[in-house]
Amino acid sequence: MYKKLLLTLFVASVATSCSDNFFDVNDSQNSPVSSTPELSLPVAQKYTVDSFVGGYNSYNTLGNLWSYTWAAGGDYIWYTDETKYLVSSNFRTGLFETTYVLPLRNYDVVEKISDENHDYYKAIAKIMKAFHFQYLVDAYGDVPYSQAFLGAADTTPAYDTAQSIYADLIVQLTAAQALIANADSNDLVPTSNIDVMCGGDMAKWARFANTLKLRILLRQSEIGVTDYSSVNNGIGFLAANENVTCNPGYVNDTNKQNPFYASFGKTVAGDAAANANATRVTPFVAGASSPAGSPTISSMLTGDSRKSFLLRPVGTTTNYVGIDQNNNGGPTSANLSTIGSFFVASATQDAMIMSGFESALLQAEAAHRTFITGNAANLYKSAIEAHASYIGAPAPDASITTLPTTDVVKNIIKQKYIALMHINGFENYCELRRVNDWGITVPVAPNATQPTRPVRVPYPDSEYSANPNNVPAQTTSDVFNNKIFWDN
């Protein structure tokens, strides 16, 4: 499978290659040359993993740092820009550039195919474009959207407002569901070696689309968005144990490993990967300290069967020890806890795109707020049990899985933090901004250059060079104070 994908990657790179700035399409290489949905779809899905949940430069890594899950061991000078909050137009430029160049450009090729027999493919492309554009908005706010893929017709695309993009994502996801529902016997269903996420299960894709809609709507819940008619459509949502994962055929070979494992697990030779020894967890999740007497995620994990699967104890002990960010010269990595073994179990493991347990927690919150029908307590319980099952832990007891009757949303958010640490840190960073009061205080990095964590990611230098008339002007102050529209 991976040999086939490597050939596909080559073909698709010819079809979607770009110059130094991906919106500069004066070079003919930037216009699609020759590709098919069958070639472009698995490539796009592979790139989704790389950009979103992959290694050092992924959304996931940044989110785990900015939601205070991860830190560097005291003997490593690692993650300095992220934890010192040294943000500028040179900060993590790949989050913006790579998302457009690789996954989104390939999905756009699939969506725009003129062949009517590929409606299922078009639906998948619409869903995954919505997935990526939501996180682009969550990271940057206004971004190129309606004019983003016009090629030579528009080399300096306008920036759409974050609010208008969010509104259209609901429209596009609904349109994708309609394509699935209205497909006929002539429509080609992608096989499992082409759709390396859902294996051509189009009913699952429709539920995934509905779950994305629910996430988008709930992201706006604190600013008064209460119209949930677009998800109350009978399609349903991802079940608690129904995950959307991706695996294009990872093997233990150079550049073919699961990218998270390649970065935080082991090399092909079996040595520690580049970031494995440096990356440790904070006291907030491992224990030992808390800000101003506030409860911590660690205190929530006391007596929880999942703790020893989420975190590794120090050496051969049963002790969990974390380190605060920016504690250079503090405890060495050998004396600290790190990411649980499950998350770096194999070079061939699946990559998580969206989990069923996140879906259940989204539903629990929406049901509690009466936006959808459902039993919040049952959904909460099913989410925790599904998460435990996913990481291989015994089912937590009732004291963990019972939803408290007070501070319901706060407890749901805290469980989401536990369930998504390591696999979707960026979602936790978003939830930190959406819900101001968790009932616990998530620390800000000590010894950082600013007293608060960033509220957005800065636009990259490449945009100020190639698209200066459209990219919003931005200062360092904006990164810490100019919130995304849904952040109250």
TABELCOR-V640352 format. One line per field, one symbol per residue. ss: DSSP state (2 for helix, 1 for strand, 0 for the rest). burial: I if it has 24 or more other C-alpha atoms within 12 Angstrom, else O. Layout:
BEGIN
ss=???
burial=???
END
This chain:
BEGIN
ss=02222222222222220000000000022200000022222222222222220000002222222200011100000002222000000000022222222222222222200002222222222222222222222222001100000022200000110222222222222222222222000000000000000000022222222222222222202220000000000000000000011100000000000022222201000001000000111022220000222000222220000022221100000000000000000000222001102222000000111102222222222222000000022222222222222220000002222000000222222222222200002222222222000000000000000000000000002222220000000002222220000000
burial=OIOOIOOIIOIIIOIIIIOOIIIIIOOOOIIIOIIIIIIIIIIIIIIIIIIIIIIIIIIIIIIIIIIIIIIIIIOIIIIIIIIIIIIIIOIIIIIIIIIIIIIIIIIIIIIIIOOOOIIIIIIIIIIIIIIIIIIIIIIIIIIIIIOIIIIOOOIIIIIIIIIOIIIIIIIIIIIIIIIIOOOOOOOIIIOOIIIIIIIIIIIIIIIIIIIIIIIIIIIIIOOOOOOIOIIIOOIIIIIIIIIIIIIIIIIIOOOIIIIIIIIIIIIIOOOOIOIIIIIIIIIIIIIIIIOOOOIIIIIIIOOIIIIIIIIIIIOOOOOIIIIIIIIIOOIIIIIIIIIIIIIIIIIIIIIIIIIIIIIIIIIIIIIIIOIIOOOIIIIIIIIIIIIIIIIOIOIIOOOIIIIOOOOIIIIIIIIIIIIIIIIIIIIIIIIIIIIOOIOIIIIIIIOIOOOIIIIIIIIIIIIOOOIOOIIIOIOIIIIIOIIIIIIO
END
